[in-house]
């Protein structure tokens, strides 16, 4: 039986494979926003803790800026995959005879498959633990650097 990481990798391949297949299928650029929405849905489903929880939170300017930034990144990823598919199809002279919904369905299938093996609550706990560990390391580094900084600025102190 495959482990969770392998299933999650397959889900990632399916997600990115959709726009690649759409490019190979010779579909036009109007499918790119559809895949961008699917990629954003992937982020919302797999990382709900990173999104605003209430309507009031969504109305804050920071939320809109964060959404716009993520949308642009996802748009670039989709355009890259789609362009690679169009390029491969153009170089090989091959156009897949797929209906337009087939690549869309491939990417959409990735979301529930990934969610089956990805627990956002566990990931949130791991993120908190990693953030705490990083703060501890930074505090230790700041303590170690403090005596060196003081010695450099104190002309009375001699280390010899």
Secondary structure, DSSP 8 states (H G I E B T S, - for coil): ---HHHHHHHHHHHHHHHHHHHHHTT--GGGHHHHHHHHHHHHHHH-GGGS--SHHHHTSHHHHHHHHHHHHHHHHHHHHHHHHHHHHHHHHT------HHHHHHHHHHHHHHHHHH--HHHHHHHHHHHHHHHHHHHHHHHHHHHHHHHHHH-TT----
